[in-house]
Each structure stands twice: as structure tokens, then as C-alpha cells.
Amino acid sequence: MGHFVLHREQQISCSSDDIECWESDHADPERQADNFASELLLPSTEVMKQIGNRWPSFQLVSSIADFFATSLTATARRYCDVASQACALVWSVGGKIRWMHPSPRFIHWVPVGQDISSGTFAAQAFEGKSIPGEMEEVAAGEWISSGHLLQDAVIWEQSIPMPYYQGCLTLLWAKREIVNLDYERDELLEELDPKEFTHERTNWPGKSKRRP
């Protein structure tokens, strides 16, 4: 339906690789159709009603998926789109991080393309070990690539192994600040230097937030 409404003048051929690939957020036809379908099947206002004041968890995401009869992955991505908390969905295959989908408040960098750190529950899942069924704390440095993490910073993680896909779906939640706020403020002020704020600048505010 998304392709019919948005791309009726184009010839679109959806292969299984196109449909199952969530790695790109670029405005290509497949992603545009995904966004159309997401809003059609998981309307933002209705999803927010389902969330209410509950904290991030796959139990919450699963209940929303059941309500709207949508897949867990699509629902989790939609959850991150509208969540008020700083959370992110991460998909890993064969022990490597394939993609991440952050909420608007999640400004941290997860190293896509790299091996999962051994201190994560996701890594334990790939090793066939038992992992918690609820959100639990892990060291933030196990997931976040930053030289400005606070000492003893933690992030909440809940991972679900998906053996059929040789993958693992992870929900992260930065419940508390995990980076040095003074560094974040100084970096933002530097980016907003009015002497550099011209149409020719290459370093726009916010881009550095997700650099490793």
C-alpha cells in the first residue's frame, strides 16, 4: 500500500533482501514504504497511549505488538520513534552489531559493524548462555563508544536471542546520564559558534553526538 500511494509512477521490485534489511535509514523507496506502513499499522498517538507511563522493556514492546498484531522488531523500532526515554534498539547477527535505531533522546554512539562486547547480555546469548528476561544494568562502556563516559556509568539492557536468524535483538535504556555533561555542553557551544554558522560549514550541530 505504501508503494502504491507513494511510488505509483515508479517501478518498484521488493526482494526479500530489501524487505528484511533495516540497516539503512535513507529516504529510498523501501524505507519510505516502511515509514508509511509503520504509521498505518502503529499510529504514533495510539502507540503512545499503549506506552502510558511504563518504562522501556521488551515486555512492554511485546504487549504493543500483540495489540496491533505487528512484529516485535517493527514494534520495537516504532516504540523508539515515540519513546520519551533515551533508548535504542540494536540488531546483531553472528556476534556483530548490524544496526541501531535510537529514540530522539538517545544521543550515544553504538559501534555498528563491530563485534559485540563480551560484557553484554547479547554476547552471552550468542554463546548460548542463560540471560536475564528483564531489563538489567551493564557497564555503559560495553555498548557505548565514547571517551567521555562517567566513571561507573551503567546502561540498562534487555536482549532476546533469535536463533532462526542467528541474531539477537537488544533494547538499551540510558536511564541516567552516562556522559560528562560539561563535555556535552562545551561541545554544543563550540558547534554553535556564530562565526562558523554559515551555509558552507561542514560540522552541523548534533552530528558529533554520534561520532565514535
Backbone bond lengths (Angstrom), bond angles and torsions (degrees), N, CA, C in turn:
res aa  C-N    CA-C-N  psi(-1)  N-CA   C-N-CA  omega(-1)  CA-C   N-CA-C  phi
1 M - - - 1.459 - - 1.520 110.98 -
2 G 1.321 115.22 -38.48 1.462 119.43 178.74 1.515 111.43 -62.03
3 H 1.321 116.66 -44.50 1.460 120.40 178.63 1.537 110.63 -65.19
4 F 1.323 117.55 -37.73 1.456 120.68 -178.88 1.524 110.51 -65.00
5 V 1.320 116.27 -42.70 1.467 120.47 -178.45 1.526 111.62 -73.87
6 L 1.336 116.64 -42.30 1.461 120.40 -171.26 1.524 114.53 -93.31
7 H 1.329 116.04 -29.15 1.473 118.89 -169.37 1.522 113.03 -130.40
8 R 1.310 116.34 33.65 1.471 118.47 -174.75 1.533 112.56 -64.97
9 E 1.338 117.31 -19.63 1.463 120.80 178.76 1.530 111.90 -88.84
10 Q 1.344 116.32 -5.53 1.459 120.23 -177.93 1.527 110.46 -108.56
11 Q 1.309 114.97 159.53 1.456 120.60 172.91 1.525 108.03 -97.56
12 I 1.320 115.79 108.39 1.461 121.51 -177.26 1.517 109.33 -110.26
13 S 1.319 116.09 127.80 1.463 121.57 176.74 1.524 108.26 -120.64
14 C 1.318 116.49 110.47 1.471 121.45 -176.65 1.527 109.76 -92.07
15 S 1.302 116.72 106.10 1.462 120.02 173.36 1.522 108.88 -83.83
16 S 1.300 116.56 166.11 1.469 119.50 178.47 1.517 110.64 -62.76
17 D 1.341 117.61 -33.44 1.463 120.78 178.01 1.523 110.78 -64.74
18 D 1.332 116.82 -39.76 1.462 120.41 178.94 1.517 111.01 -64.47
19 I 1.322 115.76 -46.32 1.458 120.38 -175.30 1.521 111.66 -68.18
20 E 1.334 116.75 -38.34 1.458 120.59 -174.39 1.524 113.08 -88.73
21 C 1.324 117.55 -3.74 1.458 120.45 -178.88 1.523 110.23 -91.15
22 W 1.334 115.85 119.19 1.461 121.77 179.10 1.529 110.82 -110.88
23 E 1.321 116.95 12.01 1.457 119.70 -171.06 1.514 112.87 -75.69
24 S 1.328 118.23 -26.87 1.461 121.44 -175.37 1.519 110.93 -102.06
25 D 1.334 115.99 134.80 1.460 121.31 174.22 1.524 110.64 -108.73
26 H 1.318 116.44 11.96 1.456 119.97 -179.98 1.528 110.29 -69.16
27 A 1.325 115.29 160.26 1.458 120.96 -175.86 1.527 111.44 -82.84
28 D 1.331 117.67 53.05 1.453 120.64 175.68 1.533 107.75 -87.26
29 P 1.329 117.84 165.43 1.468 120.02 -175.83 1.523 114.52 -54.93
30 E 1.327 117.41 -38.45 1.459 119.44 -178.39 1.520 111.51 -65.98
31 R 1.335 116.25 -42.14 1.459 119.53 178.79 1.529 110.88 -68.99
32 Q 1.333 117.46 -37.10 1.459 120.33 176.91 1.518 110.31 -61.90
33 A 1.324 116.72 -42.44 1.467 120.34 177.78 1.524 110.65 -65.88
34 D 1.331 116.35 -37.36 1.464 120.27 176.97 1.529 110.49 -59.91
35 N 1.339 115.72 -45.97 1.469 120.25 -178.91 1.525 110.82 -63.97
36 F 1.325 116.31 -39.79 1.460 120.78 176.81 1.531 109.91 -60.50
37 A 1.331 115.61 -49.63 1.467 120.35 -178.96 1.524 111.26 -63.27
38 S 1.332 116.12 -37.62 1.462 120.33 -179.06 1.524 111.17 -61.53
39 E 1.335 116.00 -45.77 1.462 119.24 -179.57 1.521 111.58 -72.03
40 L 1.333 116.50 -31.34 1.464 120.14 178.95 1.524 111.20 -69.78
41 L 1.330 116.25 -46.03 1.467 120.91 -175.80 1.521 113.17 -86.56
42 L 1.342 116.35 -27.80 1.456 121.41 -177.82 1.532 108.84 -130.99
43 P 1.327 118.03 72.08 1.470 120.46 -177.44 1.529 111.45 -58.41
44 S 1.312 115.62 134.36 1.469 121.18 -174.09 1.519 112.38 -53.11
45 T 1.324 116.96 -49.88 1.467 119.58 -175.94 1.519 111.60 -63.99
46 E 1.332 116.45 -36.39 1.463 119.53 -179.52 1.528 111.32 -73.33
47 V 1.333 116.41 -37.03 1.469 119.75 176.63 1.524 110.11 -63.44
48 M 1.328 116.53 -41.62 1.466 120.10 179.31 1.527 110.97 -63.32
49 K 1.315 117.07 -34.99 1.467 119.53 176.27 1.525 110.51 -63.99
50 Q 1.330 116.40 -40.38 1.462 120.84 179.18 1.526 111.43 -66.07
51 I 1.335 115.98 -35.79 1.474 120.41 -179.86 1.519 110.64 -68.23
52 G 1.337 115.95 -46.03 1.459 119.63 -177.49 1.514 111.12 58.88
53 N 1.330 116.22 -130.66 1.462 120.41 178.80 1.528 112.12 -108.69
54 R 1.332 116.58 22.41 1.468 120.36 -177.82 1.535 111.13 -81.51
55 W 1.308 115.90 148.92 1.456 122.03 -178.33 1.535 110.64 -79.88
56 P 1.340 116.39 160.91 1.466 120.37 -179.71 1.529 112.29 -61.74
57 S 1.323 115.54 136.95 1.469 122.02 174.33 1.514 107.57 -173.08
58 F 1.324 115.77 157.59 1.454 119.19 175.71 1.534 111.17 -71.81
59 Q 1.335 117.20 -22.74 1.455 119.15 174.57 1.527 109.79 -62.90
60 L 1.344 115.97 -42.32 1.459 120.45 177.85 1.524 110.61 -66.49
61 V 1.337 116.31 -46.27 1.467 120.58 179.79 1.527 110.45 -60.43
62 S 1.317 116.26 -41.48 1.470 120.43 -179.53 1.529 111.35 -64.26
63 S 1.330 116.17 -38.55 1.469 118.70 179.21 1.528 110.70 -66.40
64 I 1.339 116.99 -36.12 1.463 120.89 177.00 1.527 109.86 -68.08
65 A 1.339 116.21 -41.47 1.464 120.61 178.21 1.531 110.61 -60.80
66 D 1.321 117.12 -41.31 1.469 120.85 178.63 1.529 110.65 -64.94
67 F 1.320 116.57 -40.07 1.466 121.07 -177.58 1.526 111.08 -64.50
68 F 1.348 116.10 -42.16 1.464 120.07 -176.69 1.538 113.03 -97.04
69 A 1.334 116.56 -1.99 1.468 121.52 -179.06 1.526 110.90 57.51
70 T 1.343 115.51 50.29 1.461 122.25 179.62 1.525 109.26 -122.92
71 S 1.333 116.12 165.03 1.468 119.85 -177.99 1.524 110.70 -71.51
72 L 1.319 115.73 157.84 1.457 121.06 -178.98 1.529 110.86 -63.45
73 T 1.341 116.73 -43.10 1.463 119.89 -177.83 1.523 111.40 -65.32
74 A 1.328 117.10 -47.81 1.465 120.51 179.88 1.524 111.03 -62.42
75 T 1.326 116.18 -38.92 1.465 120.12 179.79 1.516 111.03 -68.48
76 A 1.329 117.11 -40.16 1.460 120.52 179.45 1.526 111.12 -64.79
77 R 1.324 116.81 -39.66 1.465 119.89 176.15 1.526 110.47 -63.56
78 R 1.320 116.46 -42.85 1.466 119.99 178.67 1.515 110.58 -65.52
79 Y 1.320 116.09 -38.74 1.462 119.98 176.96 1.529 110.47 -56.72
80 C 1.328 116.35 -45.05 1.462 119.89 179.81 1.530 111.56 -65.85
81 D 1.325 117.09 -30.16 1.463 120.10 178.62 1.523 111.91 -62.10
82 V 1.327 116.98 -36.16 1.468 120.47 -172.49 1.529 113.38 -110.85
83 A 1.318 118.12 -6.99 1.468 121.09 -175.51 1.525 111.50 -64.25
84 S 1.322 115.84 140.70 1.460 120.80 177.09 1.524 111.55 -83.93
85 Q 1.326 117.43 -16.40 1.456 121.45 179.79 1.530 110.91 -87.03
86 A 1.335 114.91 162.54 1.469 121.36 176.46 1.519 108.29 -83.67
87 C 1.317 116.50 93.62 1.460 120.10 -178.06 1.529 109.50 -137.00
88 A 1.329 115.54 166.29 1.463 120.49 -178.10 1.513 109.45 -152.48
89 L 1.319 115.09 146.72 1.457 121.90 174.80 1.522 108.04 -101.50
90 V 1.333 116.21 133.77 1.459 121.53 -178.90 1.526 109.16 -126.87
91 W 1.339 115.77 133.37 1.459 121.12 177.65 1.518 108.82 -114.89
92 S 1.328 115.36 127.20 1.457 121.43 -178.58 1.528 109.38 -124.14
93 V 1.324 116.00 143.63 1.457 121.93 177.93 1.526 108.65 -133.34
94 G 1.337 115.56 129.71 1.456 119.21 178.73 1.510 114.27 59.03
95 G 1.316 117.16 29.26 1.459 121.04 178.39 1.518 114.88 84.94
96 K 1.350 117.23 4.78 1.467 121.09 178.45 1.528 110.06 -116.87
97 I 1.311 115.76 143.83 1.462 121.24 178.52 1.524 108.84 -77.16
98 R 1.327 116.78 120.81 1.464 121.31 -177.87 1.529 112.31 -92.44
99 W 1.341 116.11 -43.90 1.460 118.83 177.22 1.521 110.25 -159.02
100 M 1.320 115.10 164.35 1.463 121.72 173.87 1.522 108.19 -134.17
101 H 1.321 116.28 150.18 1.460 121.91 178.69 1.529 107.12 -132.51
102 P 1.342 117.82 101.51 1.465 120.61 -174.18 1.521 113.25 -88.51
103 S 1.313 115.53 156.85 1.460 120.97 168.39 1.522 108.06 -77.62
104 P 1.326 118.57 164.68 1.468 120.27 -179.49 1.522 113.85 -56.32
105 R 1.326 117.99 -29.59 1.464 120.71 -177.60 1.525 113.45 -89.77
106 F 1.312 117.64 -7.04 1.463 120.49 -179.87 1.520 108.24 -87.85
107 I 1.346 116.59 103.29 1.466 121.72 -173.37 1.524 112.02 -105.01
108 H 1.319 117.05 12.03 1.454 120.90 -172.90 1.533 111.30 -94.79
109 W 1.316 115.56 157.42 1.453 121.43 -175.86 1.521 111.02 -99.91
110 V 1.316 116.90 119.68 1.462 123.28 171.89 1.522 106.41 -101.29
111 P 1.329 118.35 123.77 1.471 121.56 -171.92 1.529 113.82 -71.40
112 V 1.322 116.28 85.59 1.457 122.36 178.67 1.529 109.77 -62.98
113 G 1.326 115.59 136.50 1.456 121.13 179.90 1.516 113.86 95.65
114 Q 1.325 117.06 -11.97 1.460 120.40 -178.57 1.527 110.96 -99.21
115 D 1.332 115.07 165.16 1.460 120.58 176.56 1.521 110.06 -67.20
116 I 1.313 115.96 146.56 1.457 120.74 175.68 1.522 109.75 -69.67
117 S 1.304 116.04 136.96 1.460 120.55 179.14 1.526 110.34 -64.72
118 S 1.319 115.17 143.54 1.467 120.75 -175.69 1.519 112.85 -66.37
119 G 1.334 117.29 -17.89 1.460 120.05 -177.90 1.512 114.32 -86.29
120 T 1.318 117.99 6.37 1.462 121.35 -179.84 1.525 111.05 -95.80
121 F 1.316 115.60 157.06 1.463 119.75 175.19 1.519 110.41 -67.95
122 A 1.327 116.48 -30.67 1.467 119.94 178.62 1.526 110.29 -61.49
123 A 1.328 116.53 -43.12 1.467 120.38 178.85 1.524 110.24 -62.50
124 Q 1.326 116.54 -40.07 1.461 120.18 178.34 1.528 110.91 -64.47
125 A 1.337 115.90 -35.05 1.457 119.84 178.37 1.524 110.76 -64.39
126 F 1.340 117.07 -40.95 1.461 120.33 178.70 1.525 111.40 -66.40
127 E 1.330 116.59 -25.21 1.462 121.03 178.00 1.519 111.64 -84.88
128 G 1.324 116.48 -0.35 1.462 120.55 178.74 1.515 113.45 81.56
129 K 1.321 117.38 13.97 1.459 121.00 -179.06 1.527 110.56 -85.98
130 S 1.310 115.70 159.08 1.456 121.42 176.62 1.529 109.30 -73.42
131 I 1.328 116.58 136.85 1.462 120.69 -179.90 1.523 109.42 -128.01
132 P 1.341 117.63 159.66 1.469 120.65 -179.28 1.527 111.64 -61.13
133 G 1.316 115.56 149.23 1.457 121.12 178.20 1.511 112.80 -94.94
134 E 1.335 116.55 4.46 1.458 121.21 179.43 1.523 109.23 -135.16
135 M 1.325 115.78 173.22 1.458 121.22 176.07 1.530 110.28 -62.21
136 E 1.335 115.69 129.70 1.458 120.42 174.13 1.521 109.42 -141.02
137 E 1.331 116.28 158.51 1.451 121.40 -176.16 1.528 112.39 -79.35
138 V 1.332 115.48 141.26 1.460 122.61 168.02 1.520 106.72 -134.31
139 A 1.310 116.83 162.43 1.460 120.06 177.47 1.526 109.35 -60.46
140 A 1.330 117.04 131.31 1.465 121.10 -176.43 1.519 111.90 -58.71
141 G 1.320 116.87 -33.23 1.449 121.10 -179.05 1.520 114.23 -65.69
142 E 1.340 116.80 -15.54 1.463 120.19 176.93 1.532 111.22 -70.03
143 W 1.335 116.19 -23.80 1.463 120.91 -178.64 1.529 113.66 -117.37
144 I 1.315 116.51 -34.41 1.466 121.23 -171.40 1.518 111.04 -98.79
145 S 1.323 115.79 128.79 1.454 121.40 177.16 1.526 108.97 -95.95
146 S 1.328 116.44 103.23 1.462 121.81 -179.38 1.519 109.43 -162.52
147 G 1.320 115.71 140.48 1.459 120.20 175.76 1.509 112.31 -88.86
148 H 1.335 116.78 6.81 1.463 120.67 -175.52 1.527 112.45 -121.59
149 L 1.327 116.45 24.84 1.455 119.73 175.91 1.519 110.47 -68.51
150 L 1.313 115.63 142.28 1.455 119.93 174.72 1.527 109.56 -66.51
151 Q 1.318 115.16 150.57 1.458 119.06 177.40 1.531 109.40 -62.81
152 D 1.314 116.01 133.91 1.469 122.92 -179.71 1.534 112.58 64.93
153 A 1.335 117.70 22.55 1.464 120.24 177.80 1.522 110.15 -65.32
154 V 1.326 116.17 140.44 1.460 121.00 -179.95 1.528 109.61 -126.60
155 I 1.313 115.16 155.76 1.454 122.03 174.60 1.519 107.46 -132.49
156 W 1.320 116.29 147.13 1.462 120.10 -179.37 1.519 109.16 -88.03
157 E 1.303 116.12 136.40 1.467 121.73 -178.13 1.522 110.67 -132.32
158 Q 1.326 114.87 139.94 1.461 121.10 167.52 1.520 106.87 -137.31
159 S 1.313 116.40 124.00 1.460 121.47 -177.15 1.518 110.80 -119.90
160 I 1.323 114.82 145.34 1.467 121.72 177.76 1.522 108.62 -125.76
161 P 1.327 118.18 113.52 1.473 119.62 177.40 1.519 111.19 -69.16
162 M 1.335 116.11 142.23 1.457 122.51 176.98 1.527 108.02 -127.89
163 P 1.320 116.90 80.01 1.474 121.83 -174.04 1.520 113.56 -56.97
164 Y 1.332 117.56 -33.66 1.467 119.99 -178.04 1.529 110.90 -59.34
165 Y 1.346 115.73 -33.93 1.473 121.40 179.66 1.525 111.96 -99.28
166 Q 1.345 116.92 4.30 1.461 121.65 -174.13 1.526 110.41 53.64
167 G 1.330 114.94 36.20 1.454 119.51 -174.47 1.512 113.37 -131.50
168 C 1.322 113.98 -178.77 1.460 121.51 179.52 1.523 108.18 -148.23
169 L 1.321 116.47 130.63 1.453 122.92 178.18 1.524 108.14 -102.11
170 T 1.329 116.12 129.21 1.469 120.94 -174.57 1.520 110.24 -127.12
171 L 1.326 115.33 135.09 1.456 121.77 173.15 1.523 107.60 -109.86
172 L 1.337 116.21 122.68 1.463 122.19 178.60 1.522 109.74 -108.87
173 W 1.327 115.13 147.05 1.474 120.14 179.41 1.526 108.94 -141.95
174 A 1.326 115.01 116.89 1.464 120.27 174.35 1.529 107.09 -87.89
175 K 1.312 115.13 86.46 1.467 120.78 -174.55 1.517 111.35 -67.63
176 R 1.323 115.96 -34.21 1.468 121.36 177.45 1.520 108.55 -125.36
177 E 1.335 116.11 167.80 1.461 120.32 177.81 1.528 109.33 -61.06
178 I 1.327 116.05 136.26 1.459 119.35 -179.02 1.521 112.76 -120.73
179 V 1.334 116.81 -4.47 1.464 120.02 177.59 1.518 109.82 -121.68
180 N 1.313 115.42 161.54 1.455 122.25 -179.90 1.522 109.46 -66.22
181 L 1.326 117.23 114.84 1.462 121.07 -176.60 1.523 112.12 -65.92
182 D 1.337 117.50 -33.60 1.462 119.89 178.12 1.514 110.52 -62.53
183 Y 1.334 116.30 -39.90 1.463 120.50 177.31 1.517 110.32 -63.52
184 E 1.345 116.66 -44.65 1.457 120.01 -179.07 1.531 110.48 -61.82
185 R 1.334 117.43 -42.24 1.460 120.44 -178.43 1.518 111.12 -67.87
186 D 1.330 116.92 -43.82 1.465 120.57 -179.78 1.526 110.65 -63.42
187 E 1.344 116.58 -39.26 1.455 120.37 -179.70 1.527 110.53 -65.27
188 L 1.351 116.69 -41.13 1.450 120.14 -179.87 1.526 110.81 -65.94
189 L 1.338 117.37 -41.57 1.460 120.22 178.86 1.518 111.10 -63.00
190 E 1.328 116.43 -37.93 1.452 120.33 177.80 1.524 110.48 -64.13
191 E 1.335 116.66 -41.00 1.451 120.27 179.61 1.522 111.97 -65.97
192 L 1.339 116.37 -31.43 1.462 121.02 -176.57 1.522 112.73 -91.95
193 D 1.315 117.89 15.74 1.454 121.58 177.61 1.528 109.25 -55.12
194 P 1.353 118.03 115.66 1.471 119.93 -175.94 1.516 113.62 -60.78
195 K 1.337 117.87 -22.99 1.455 120.40 178.95 1.522 111.49 -68.85
196 E 1.355 116.06 -22.95 1.450 119.71 -178.87 1.516 112.20 -102.32
197 F 1.327 117.55 -8.01 1.452 120.16 -172.38 1.524 110.34 -80.22
198 T 1.327 115.80 77.96 1.455 122.33 179.01 1.520 108.84 -128.60
199 H 1.319 116.48 170.10 1.457 120.07 -178.24 1.517 112.65 -70.11
200 E 1.357 117.38 -11.57 1.449 120.22 -177.87 1.527 113.25 -96.48
201 R 1.327 117.87 -5.79 1.459 119.23 -177.24 1.522 110.47 -67.45
202 T 1.323 116.03 150.31 1.472 121.62 -179.06 1.516 112.27 -105.66
203 N 1.341 118.96 -17.55 1.458 122.73 -177.57 1.518 108.85 -106.30
204 W 1.326 116.27 91.97 1.450 120.45 -176.61 1.515 111.10 -88.48
205 P 1.345 118.06 150.44 1.465 120.97 -179.81 1.515 112.14 -53.80
206 G 1.331 114.37 133.57 1.451 120.58 176.94 1.503 114.62 96.98
207 K 1.350 118.67 -23.27 1.459 119.53 -177.36 1.514 111.57 -65.79
208 S 1.329 117.02 -37.61 1.465 119.39 -175.82 1.506 111.82 -71.61
209 K 1.323 118.48 -11.60 1.458 120.97 -176.78 1.518 111.57 -62.82
210 R 1.345 117.15 -26.01 1.459 117.89 -176.78 1.503 112.03 -116.34
211 R 1.333 116.18 19.01 1.453 117.74 172.75 1.506 109.27 -79.00
212 P 1.329 118.87 146.85 1.457 120.49 178.09 1.520 109.66 -69.28
